Amino acid sequence: MAKSVPINKLSNNDNLSVKNSSETSNLSKPNLPIKPNSDNTRTSAVEFTKPSIKINPTVKVKPPAITEITSKPKIALLPIRSIQIKGNTVFSEDKFNSIVQEVEGKDFTQQEYIQTIQNITDKINALYQKDGYIAAAKPSENDPNRGIIQINITESYLKNIRVEGTQQLKSYVLNRLQLSNTEIINTAKIEDKLRLLKQDSLFTDVIATIKPLNNHEKELVVTVKEAPTVAANVSVDNFSPATVGSERVNVGLNYRNLTGLGDEFSANSTISNTGGNKLFAVGYQVPLNAMNGSLQLSATFNSTKVTQSPFDVLNIQGEKQIYEIFYRQPLIRSSTEELALSLGLSIDNGQTFIFDKPTGFGFGPDKDGVSRTSVVAFRQDYRKSDISGNWFLGSEFKIGTGLFNPTTNDSPVPDGYFLNWSGSLQREQRLSDSNSLLVRANAQITPDSLLPSQQFIIGGGQSVRGYRQNARSGDNGLSLSIEDRISLNSNFQIAPFLDLGTVWNVANNPNQLSSQPFLISSGLGIIWKPFKFIQLRLDYAFPFINLQDKGNNIQDDGLYFNINVQPYF
């Protein structure tokens, strides 16, 4: 008889599997209680003598889906608590703090940790490169778990400078470079020094290379090409006063590196077409320090004779000698900017004659026509180049002293004792690749009556065009020129311009000022450079004011020319 099984347990069997008849031998029979024979017996169990079970085809009951819950493994983070930078001698800590503070005190995955250190290293290298320094930053072996990162910087230094291409000027080049083997290499500084050398008249070309010697030591090799020792210049123009011959020829000669110190000797000779103007000048200049502070000496000898009728019959002549000594010292000097101060003494002696007899003209010179000044001059000049053009500013204070017996007169007669200031400003503005604007202004201010040699002069091809050379002069004066240079091709330009100027005397100057002291004109210039060593210029100016004392020279007609030749040796 089958064993009895409570019904509730059968119905609660979740893993029941019923198979077909071929597998009934493996089927567990229900464990049910046996039913008594008597129907009157009350019982809670049912008795089966032969259970009747219907076998269905194979049915598989799938258990309910079970959701598997798994936990991800914890990723280890690497800390960066502090970044230490070693080997820096250039920048302040603040420069590096702005780089490292972004990551200090944070945790990173291993990949982020490696990338972060690389980014910091790259930023440090970029900081050096931006300022032109040669250096290499590299992280050292660090324990990632400590959180302390050390980055070592190897800065490069110059162990040696080798100068090639010259024998006499090696020390000159080394002094101008001003590079120390105790300072980190700065390529921007070296490039600027090389550009300055290239601007020097002693050289035509300068190139340099930096060669490695070991891990942090380099060698700078500078190769220079010396300019020709002798340079010449020949010019023909009509920039001379018409009374002594308006056309003139000038020949200049320069001898460079006379003694091997980078010094220069110059000589110039000028003569007018009528022989009425003869000038000879010599000069010597020697550099004294690495900033190109220089001592300058010059002497000028000028003789004039009136050759224009009807005054030529009077045999009016003049003699003048000018001696100067100046020391010029740049305070700021780079390839794009320079500020320099100059201090010196200028001695000017002059005398006039009529019929070979010493004779004075006007108030100021003595009865023998002699005028002498000994002037202490203090000059300041500044130049600056930028991407759009160039600036030049000049200033000069002159004080007439009692040295070497200057001309002395009672006030207000002009003499050798005076004070004046003169200034100049020039701006070249590039408007486009083929167009530039040139603005020039000059001024002189003084409270004193001045001798003719110290007065402000306007008129002529180098001042207010449209009028004769030295048309007007006075104790004080202003002039302005605006010129637009337009390039039609690589060797031809046109230059429309506007010129103006005025002069005036101090109120008590006994010398009468010429009438019509204000001049203004406009015109057109043509600049042609057919060859590298030749330049020709022709200007025509229309005067807006018709002078009462206008002459019949081509200068009075507003026509000027200049031919300049610089032969190569």
C-alpha positions as CSV (number, residue, x, y, z in Angstrom):
1,M,0.0,0.0,0.0
2,A,1.2,3.5,-0.8
3,K,2.4,5.7,1.9
4,S,0.2,8.6,2.8
5,V,1.4,12.2,2.2
6,P,-0.5,15.2,3.4
7,I,-2.2,17.1,0.6
8,N,-0.8,20.4,1.6
9,K,2.7,19.1,1.2
10,L,2.0,17.8,-2.2
11,S,0.6,21.0,-3.4
12,N,3.5,23.0,-2.0
13,N,6.1,21.0,-3.8
14,D,7.6,23.7,-6.1
15,N,10.0,21.4,-7.8
16,L,7.6,18.8,-9.0
17,S,8.4,17.4,-12.5
18,V,6.0,15.0,-14.2
19,K,7.4,12.8,-17.0
20,N,5.7,10.5,-19.6
21,S,4.8,6.8,-18.9
22,S,8.1,5.5,-19.9
23,E,9.5,7.1,-16.8
24,T,6.8,6.2,-14.3
25,S,9.1,3.9,-12.5
26,N,11.0,6.9,-11.3
27,L,7.9,8.8,-10.4
28,S,7.3,9.1,-6.7
29,K,3.9,7.9,-5.7
30,P,1.7,10.2,-3.6
31,N,2.2,9.3,0.0
32,L,-1.6,9.3,0.9
33,P,-3.4,7.6,3.8
34,I,-5.4,4.4,3.1
35,K,-9.2,4.8,3.1
36,P,-11.1,2.5,5.6
37,N,-13.6,0.0,4.2
38,S,-16.5,1.5,6.0
39,D,-18.1,4.5,4.5
40,N,-19.5,5.4,7.9
41,T,-16.1,6.0,9.4
42,R,-15.3,9.7,9.6
43,T,-11.8,10.5,8.8
44,S,-9.8,13.4,7.4
45,A,-7.7,11.2,5.1
46,V,-8.8,9.5,1.9
47,E,-7.6,6.1,1.2
48,F,-6.6,5.0,-2.4
49,T,-6.2,1.4,-3.0
50,K,-5.0,2.0,-6.5
51,P,-4.4,5.6,-7.4
52,S,-5.5,6.7,-10.8
53,I,-3.0,9.2,-12.2
54,K,-3.2,10.6,-15.7
55,I,0.1,11.1,-17.2
56,N,0.4,14.1,-19.5
57,P,3.2,14.6,-22.1
58,T,6.4,15.9,-20.9
59,V,5.9,19.3,-19.2
60,K,8.9,21.2,-17.7
61,V,8.1,23.8,-15.1
62,K,10.7,26.6,-15.1
63,P,11.8,27.9,-11.8
64,P,11.3,31.6,-11.2
65,A,14.1,33.9,-12.5
66,I,16.6,34.7,-9.8
67,T,18.3,38.2,-10.0
68,E,22.0,37.8,-9.4
69,I,23.5,40.7,-7.4
70,T,27.2,41.3,-7.7
71,S,29.4,44.1,-6.3
72,K,32.1,45.9,-8.4
73,P,35.7,45.7,-7.0
74,K,36.9,49.0,-5.5
75,I,39.3,51.0,-7.7
76,A,42.5,52.2,-6.0
77,L,43.1,56.0,-6.3
78,L,46.5,57.7,-6.2
79,P,46.8,60.9,-4.3
80,I,48.7,64.1,-5.3
81,R,49.3,66.0,-2.2
82,S,52.3,68.1,-3.2
83,I,54.4,68.9,-6.3
84,Q,58.0,69.9,-5.7
85,I,59.8,71.6,-8.6
86,K,63.6,71.4,-8.4
87,G,66.3,73.2,-10.5
88,N,64.5,76.4,-11.3
89,T,66.6,79.6,-11.3
90,V,64.5,81.7,-13.5
91,F,60.9,82.0,-12.3
92,S,59.3,82.8,-9.0
93,E,57.3,80.2,-7.1
94,D,54.1,82.1,-8.0
95,K,54.6,81.2,-11.7
96,F,54.6,77.5,-10.8
97,N,51.9,77.7,-8.1
98,S,49.4,78.7,-10.8
99,I,50.2,75.4,-12.5
100,V,50.4,72.9,-9.7
101,Q,47.6,74.2,-7.4
102,E,45.0,72.9,-9.9
103,V,45.9,69.3,-9.1
104,E,47.3,69.3,-5.6
105,G,45.1,67.8,-2.9
106,K,43.2,65.5,-5.4
107,D,43.0,61.8,-6.0
108,F,43.4,60.2,-9.4
109,T,43.1,56.8,-11.1
110,Q,46.4,55.3,-12.3
111,Q,45.8,56.5,-15.9
112,E,44.7,60.0,-14.7
113,Y,47.7,60.2,-12.4
114,I,50.2,59.5,-15.2
115,Q,48.5,62.0,-17.5
116,T,48.3,64.7,-14.9
117,I,52.0,64.5,-14.2
118,Q,52.7,64.6,-17.9
119,N,50.5,67.7,-18.3
120,I,52.2,69.5,-15.5
121,T,55.6,68.7,-17.0
122,D,54.5,70.0,-20.4
123,K,53.2,73.2,-18.9
124,I,56.5,73.8,-17.2
125,N,58.4,73.2,-20.4
126,A,56.0,75.6,-22.3
127,L,56.6,78.3,-19.7
128,Y,60.4,78.2,-20.3
129,Q,59.9,78.1,-24.1
130,K,57.5,81.0,-24.1
131,D,60.2,83.2,-22.6
132,G,63.0,81.8,-24.9
133,Y,64.8,79.7,-22.3
134,I,66.4,76.3,-23.1
135,A,65.4,73.9,-20.4
136,A,63.9,70.4,-19.9
137,A,61.5,69.4,-17.1
138,K,61.2,65.7,-16.2
139,P,59.5,63.9,-13.3
140,S,61.7,61.9,-11.1
141,E,61.0,58.4,-9.8
142,N,58.1,58.9,-7.4
143,D,56.2,56.6,-4.9
144,P,52.6,57.1,-6.1
145,N,51.2,56.1,-2.7
146,R,53.1,59.0,-0.9
147,G,51.4,61.7,-2.9
148,I,54.6,63.8,-3.3
149,I,55.7,64.4,-6.9
150,Q,59.1,65.8,-7.7
151,I,59.8,67.4,-11.1
152,N,63.4,68.1,-11.9
153,I,64.4,70.9,-14.3
154,T,67.6,70.9,-16.3
155,E,68.5,74.4,-17.4
156,S,71.0,74.8,-20.2
157,Y,74.1,77.1,-20.0
158,L,76.6,78.4,-22.5
159,K,80.0,76.9,-21.9
160,N,81.6,78.6,-24.9
161,I,81.1,81.2,-27.6
162,R,82.9,80.7,-30.8
163,V,83.2,83.6,-33.3
164,E,84.0,82.8,-36.9
165,G,84.5,84.9,-40.0
166,T,86.6,87.6,-38.4
167,Q,90.0,88.0,-36.7
168,Q,90.1,91.6,-35.6
169,L,86.5,91.9,-34.4
170,K,86.2,88.8,-32.2
171,S,86.4,90.7,-29.0
172,Y,84.0,93.3,-30.4
173,V,81.4,90.7,-31.2
174,L,81.8,89.0,-27.7
175,N,81.4,92.3,-25.9
176,R,78.2,93.1,-27.9
177,L,76.7,89.7,-27.2
178,Q,77.1,90.2,-23.4
179,L,76.4,86.6,-22.7
180,S,77.5,84.9,-19.4
181,N,78.2,81.2,-18.8
182,T,76.5,81.5,-15.4
183,E,73.1,82.5,-16.9
184,I,70.6,80.1,-18.4
185,I,70.5,80.3,-22.2
186,N,67.7,82.6,-23.5
187,T,67.3,82.3,-27.2
188,A,65.1,85.5,-27.4
189,K,67.9,87.5,-25.9
190,I,70.5,85.9,-28.2
191,E,68.4,86.6,-31.3
192,D,68.0,90.2,-30.3
193,K,71.8,90.6,-29.8
194,L,72.4,89.1,-33.2
195,R,69.9,91.5,-34.8
196,L,71.8,94.4,-33.3
197,L,75.1,93.0,-34.7
198,K,73.5,92.7,-38.1
199,Q,72.4,96.4,-37.9
200,D,76.0,97.4,-37.2
201,S,77.7,99.0,-40.1
202,L,80.7,96.8,-39.5
203,F,78.8,93.6,-40.7
204,T,76.7,92.7,-43.6
205,D,75.5,89.3,-42.2
206,V,75.3,87.5,-38.9
207,I,74.2,83.9,-38.3
208,A,74.4,81.7,-35.2
209,T,73.8,78.1,-34.1
210,I,73.6,76.5,-30.7
211,K,75.4,73.2,-30.4
212,P,75.1,70.7,-27.6
213,L,78.1,69.7,-25.5
214,N,76.6,67.6,-22.8
215,N,73.3,67.3,-20.8
216,H,73.1,71.0,-19.9
217,E,76.0,72.8,-21.5
218,K,75.9,74.3,-25.0
219,E,78.2,76.1,-27.4
220,L,77.1,79.2,-29.4
221,V,78.8,79.5,-32.8
222,V,78.5,83.0,-34.3
223,T,79.5,83.5,-37.9
224,V,79.8,87.1,-39.1
225,K,80.5,88.6,-42.5
226,E,82.4,91.8,-42.3
227,A,81.4,94.8,-44.3
228,P,83.9,96.3,-46.8
229,T,86.5,98.3,-44.9
230,V,86.0,101.3,-47.2
231,A,82.6,102.7,-48.1
232,A,81.9,105.7,-50.4
233,N,79.0,107.9,-51.2
234,V,78.5,110.3,-54.0
235,S,75.5,112.6,-54.3
236,V,74.4,115.4,-56.6
237,D,71.5,117.8,-55.5
238,N,70.3,121.4,-55.5
239,F,70.1,121.8,-51.7
240,S,72.7,124.6,-51.5
241,P,71.7,128.3,-51.2
242,A,71.2,129.9,-54.6
243,T,73.5,132.9,-53.7
244,V,76.5,130.6,-53.6
245,G,75.4,128.1,-56.2
246,S,72.3,125.9,-55.7
247,E,73.7,122.7,-57.3
248,R,76.4,120.9,-55.4
249,V,78.3,117.6,-55.4
250,N,79.2,115.8,-52.3
251,V,81.7,113.0,-51.9
252,G,81.9,111.0,-48.7
253,L,84.4,108.3,-47.6
254,N,84.2,106.0,-44.6
255,Y,87.0,103.8,-43.3
256,R,85.6,101.2,-40.9
257,N,87.5,99.4,-38.1
258,L,90.5,101.7,-38.4
259,T,92.3,100.3,-35.3
260,G,90.5,97.0,-34.8
261,L,88.3,98.5,-32.1
262,G,85.3,98.9,-34.3
263,D,86.1,102.6,-34.8
264,E,85.3,104.6,-37.9
265,F,86.9,107.5,-39.7
266,S,84.9,109.6,-42.1
267,A,85.6,112.5,-44.5
268,N,83.2,114.5,-46.7
269,S,83.8,117.2,-49.3
270,T,81.2,119.4,-50.9
271,I,81.4,122.0,-53.6
272,S,78.7,124.0,-55.4
273,N,78.4,124.3,-59.1
274,T,79.7,127.9,-59.0
275,G,82.4,127.3,-56.5
276,G,80.7,129.6,-54.1
277,N,80.2,126.9,-51.4
278,K,83.1,124.7,-50.4
279,L,82.9,122.4,-47.4
280,F,85.3,119.8,-45.9
281,A,84.5,117.8,-42.8
282,V,86.3,115.0,-41.0
283,G,85.0,112.8,-38.1
284,Y,86.2,110.0,-35.9
285,Q,84.1,107.7,-33.7
286,V,85.2,105.0,-31.4
287,P,83.0,102.7,-29.3
288,L,83.9,102.4,-25.6
289,N,81.6,99.8,-24.1
290,A,79.3,96.9,-24.9
291,M,76.2,99.2,-25.0
292,N,77.9,101.1,-27.8
293,G,78.7,104.2,-25.8
294,S,80.9,106.1,-28.1
295,L,83.2,109.1,-28.3
296,Q,82.7,111.3,-31.4
297,L,85.0,114.0,-32.7
298,S,84.4,116.2,-35.8
299,A,85.7,119.2,-37.5
300,T,84.1,121.2,-40.3
301,F,85.6,123.9,-42.5
302,N,83.3,125.9,-44.7
303,S,84.1,128.8,-47.1
304,T,81.4,130.7,-49.0
305,K,81.3,133.3,-51.7
306,V,78.3,135.1,-53.2
307,T,78.3,134.2,-56.9
308,Q,74.7,135.3,-57.8
309,S,74.3,138.5,-59.6
310,P,74.1,141.4,-58.9
311,F,75.8,140.8,-55.5
312,D,78.7,138.9,-56.9
313,V,80.5,142.1,-57.7
314,L,80.8,142.9,-54.0
315,N,83.0,139.8,-53.5
316,I,81.1,138.9,-50.3
317,Q,82.8,135.9,-48.6
318,G,82.6,134.0,-45.4
319,E,84.7,131.5,-43.4
320,K,83.5,129.1,-40.7
321,Q,85.0,126.4,-38.6
322,I,83.1,124.1,-36.3
323,Y,84.8,121.7,-33.8
324,E,82.8,119.2,-31.8
325,I,83.4,116.6,-29.2
326,F,80.5,114.4,-27.9
327,Y,80.0,111.4,-25.8
328,R,76.9,109.4,-26.6
329,Q,75.7,106.6,-24.2
330,P,72.6,104.4,-24.9
331,L,70.7,103.6,-21.7
332,I,68.3,101.2,-23.4
333,R,69.4,99.3,-26.5
334,S,67.8,96.5,-28.4
335,S,67.1,95.7,-32.0
336,T,63.7,97.5,-31.8
337,E,64.3,100.3,-29.2
338,E,67.1,102.6,-28.1
339,L,67.3,105.5,-25.7
340,A,70.5,107.5,-25.6
341,L,71.9,110.6,-24.0
342,S,74.7,112.7,-25.4
343,L,76.8,115.5,-23.8
344,G,79.3,117.5,-25.7
345,L,80.9,120.8,-26.6
346,S,80.5,122.6,-29.9
347,I,82.8,125.5,-30.9
348,D,81.6,127.7,-33.8
349,N,83.8,130.4,-35.3
350,G,82.8,132.5,-38.3
351,Q,83.8,135.7,-40.1
352,T,82.5,137.6,-43.2
353,F,84.3,139.8,-45.7
354,I,83.5,142.4,-48.4
355,F,86.2,143.0,-51.0
356,D,88.4,140.9,-48.8
357,K,88.0,143.2,-45.9
358,P,86.5,141.9,-42.6
359,T,83.0,143.3,-42.3
360,G,80.1,142.5,-40.1
361,F,76.5,142.1,-41.2
362,G,73.6,143.0,-39.0
363,F,73.6,143.1,-35.2
364,G,75.7,140.5,-33.4
365,P,79.0,139.9,-35.1
366,D,81.7,142.4,-34.2
367,K,83.0,145.1,-36.6
368,D,85.3,142.6,-38.2
369,G,82.5,140.2,-38.9
370,V,83.6,137.7,-36.3
371,S,81.1,135.6,-34.4
372,R,82.1,132.9,-31.9
373,T,80.1,130.5,-29.8
374,S,81.1,127.8,-27.4
375,V,78.0,125.7,-26.7
376,V,77.5,122.9,-24.2
377,A,74.8,120.6,-25.7
378,F,72.8,118.0,-24.0
379,R,71.0,115.7,-26.4
380,Q,68.4,112.9,-26.0
381,D,67.3,110.6,-28.8
382,Y,64.8,107.8,-28.8
383,R,63.9,105.4,-31.5
384,K,61.4,102.5,-31.5
385,S,60.3,100.1,-34.2
386,D,57.0,98.3,-34.1
387,I,54.9,96.1,-36.4
388,S,53.3,99.1,-38.0
389,G,56.2,101.5,-38.3
390,N,59.0,103.5,-36.7
391,W,59.3,106.3,-34.2
392,F,62.1,108.8,-33.7
393,L,62.2,111.6,-31.1
394,G,65.1,113.9,-30.7
395,S,65.8,116.7,-28.2
396,E,68.7,119.1,-27.6
397,F,69.4,121.8,-25.0
398,K,72.1,124.3,-25.8
399,I,73.8,126.6,-23.4
400,G,76.1,129.3,-24.8
401,T,79.1,129.5,-22.4
402,G,82.1,131.8,-21.9
403,L,84.6,129.3,-23.1
404,F,87.2,130.2,-25.8
405,N,86.3,133.9,-25.9
406,P,82.7,133.9,-27.4
407,T,81.1,136.9,-29.0
408,T,79.9,139.2,-26.2
409,N,77.3,142.1,-26.6
410,D,75.0,144.1,-24.5
411,S,71.4,142.8,-24.3
412,P,69.4,142.5,-26.5
413,V,72.0,142.2,-29.2
414,P,72.7,138.5,-30.1
415,D,75.9,137.0,-28.8
416,G,77.4,133.8,-27.6
417,Y,75.5,133.6,-24.4
418,F,72.1,132.0,-24.8
419,L,69.8,129.1,-24.0
420,N,67.6,127.3,-26.5
421,W,65.8,124.0,-27.0
422,S,65.2,122.2,-30.3
423,G,63.2,119.1,-30.9
424,S,62.3,116.7,-33.7
425,L,59.7,114.0,-34.1
426,Q,59.4,111.5,-37.0
427,R,56.9,108.8,-37.5
428,E,56.8,106.3,-40.4
429,Q,53.5,104.5,-40.4
430,R,52.9,101.6,-42.7
431,L,49.4,101.8,-44.1
432,S,49.8,98.7,-46.3
433,D,52.5,96.7,-48.0
434,S,52.8,99.3,-50.7
435,N,51.9,102.5,-48.8
436,S,53.5,104.3,-45.9
437,L,53.0,107.7,-44.3
438,L,56.0,109.8,-43.2
439,V,55.4,112.7,-40.7
440,R,58.3,114.9,-39.6
441,A,58.1,117.9,-37.2
442,N,60.9,120.2,-36.0
443,A,60.9,123.1,-33.5
444,Q,63.2,125.5,-31.7
445,I,62.3,127.6,-28.7
446,T,64.5,130.3,-27.1
447,P,64.1,133.3,-24.9
448,D,67.3,134.9,-26.3
449,S,68.3,136.7,-29.4
450,L,70.5,134.4,-31.5
451,L,73.4,134.8,-33.8
452,P,72.7,133.6,-37.4
453,S,74.6,130.4,-36.9
454,Q,72.2,129.3,-34.1
455,Q,68.9,130.3,-35.7
456,F,66.1,128.1,-37.0
457,I,66.0,127.9,-40.8
458,I,63.1,126.9,-43.2
459,G,62.9,126.7,-47.0
460,G,64.5,124.3,-49.5
461,G,64.6,120.7,-50.5
462,Q,65.2,119.4,-47.0
463,S,62.7,121.7,-45.2
464,V,59.7,123.5,-46.7
465,R,59.8,122.7,-50.4
466,G,58.5,125.2,-52.9
467,Y,60.9,127.9,-51.7
468,R,64.6,128.6,-52.1
469,Q,67.1,127.1,-49.6
470,N,67.3,129.1,-46.3
471,A,64.4,131.3,-47.4
472,R,63.5,132.3,-43.8
473,S,65.4,132.2,-40.5
474,G,64.6,133.3,-36.9
475,D,65.3,132.7,-33.2
476,N,62.3,130.4,-32.9
477,G,60.6,128.2,-35.5
478,L,58.3,125.3,-36.3
479,S,58.1,123.1,-39.4
480,L,56.0,120.1,-40.4
481,S,56.1,117.8,-43.4
482,I,53.6,115.0,-44.2
483,E,54.4,112.7,-47.1
484,D,52.6,109.6,-48.4
485,R,54.9,107.2,-50.1
486,I,53.1,104.8,-52.5
487,S,55.1,102.0,-54.1
488,L,54.1,101.2,-57.7
489,N,56.6,98.4,-57.9
490,S,59.7,97.3,-56.1
491,N,61.9,100.2,-57.2
492,F,59.5,103.0,-58.0
493,Q,57.5,105.3,-55.6
494,I,55.4,108.4,-55.8
495,A,55.2,110.7,-52.8
496,P,52.5,113.4,-52.5
497,F,53.4,115.8,-49.7
498,L,52.5,118.9,-47.7
499,D,55.1,121.1,-46.1
500,L,54.7,124.1,-43.9
501,G,56.8,126.2,-41.5
502,T,57.2,129.5,-39.7
503,V,59.8,131.5,-37.8
504,W,59.8,134.4,-35.4
505,N,62.3,136.4,-33.4
506,V,62.2,137.2,-29.7
507,A,60.6,140.6,-29.2
508,N,63.7,142.6,-28.4
509,N,66.0,141.2,-31.2
510,P,67.3,144.3,-33.1
511,N,67.7,142.3,-36.3
512,Q,64.6,142.7,-38.4
513,L,62.7,139.6,-39.3
514,S,62.0,139.1,-43.0
515,S,58.4,139.6,-44.1
516,Q,56.1,136.7,-44.8
517,P,57.6,134.4,-42.2
518,F,55.0,131.6,-42.8
519,L,55.6,129.2,-45.7
520,I,53.4,126.4,-47.0
521,S,53.4,124.3,-50.0
522,S,52.2,121.0,-51.5
523,G,53.6,118.8,-54.3
524,L,54.6,115.4,-55.6
525,G,57.9,113.5,-55.3
526,I,59.1,110.6,-57.5
527,I,61.6,108.1,-56.1
528,W,63.3,105.7,-58.4
529,K,65.9,103.0,-57.5
530,P,67.0,101.4,-60.8
531,F,69.8,99.6,-59.1
532,K,70.6,98.6,-55.5
533,F,73.4,101.3,-55.3
534,I,71.6,104.2,-57.0
535,Q,68.6,106.2,-55.9
536,L,67.1,109.2,-57.7
537,R,64.5,111.6,-56.4
538,L,62.7,114.5,-58.1
539,D,60.3,116.8,-56.2
540,Y,58.0,119.5,-57.4
541,A,56.2,121.7,-54.9
542,F,53.6,124.4,-55.5
543,P,54.0,127.4,-53.0
544,F,50.7,128.6,-51.6
545,I,52.4,131.9,-50.6
546,N,54.2,133.9,-53.3
547,L,57.2,135.5,-51.7
548,Q,58.0,139.1,-52.5
549,D,61.7,138.4,-52.6
550,K,61.3,135.4,-54.9
551,G,64.3,134.8,-57.2
552,N,64.6,133.0,-60.6
553,N,66.4,129.8,-59.5
554,I,64.7,126.5,-60.0
555,Q,64.4,126.3,-56.2
556,D,62.1,129.3,-56.4
557,D,60.1,127.4,-59.0
558,G,59.7,124.5,-56.5
559,L,61.9,122.0,-58.3
560,Y,64.4,119.8,-56.4
561,F,66.5,116.8,-57.3
562,N,68.8,114.4,-55.6
563,I,71.0,111.6,-57.1
564,N,72.7,109.3,-54.6
565,V,75.2,106.6,-55.5
566,Q,76.8,104.2,-53.1
567,P,79.4,102.1,-54.9
568,Y,80.7,98.8,-53.4
569,F,84.3,98.0,-52.9
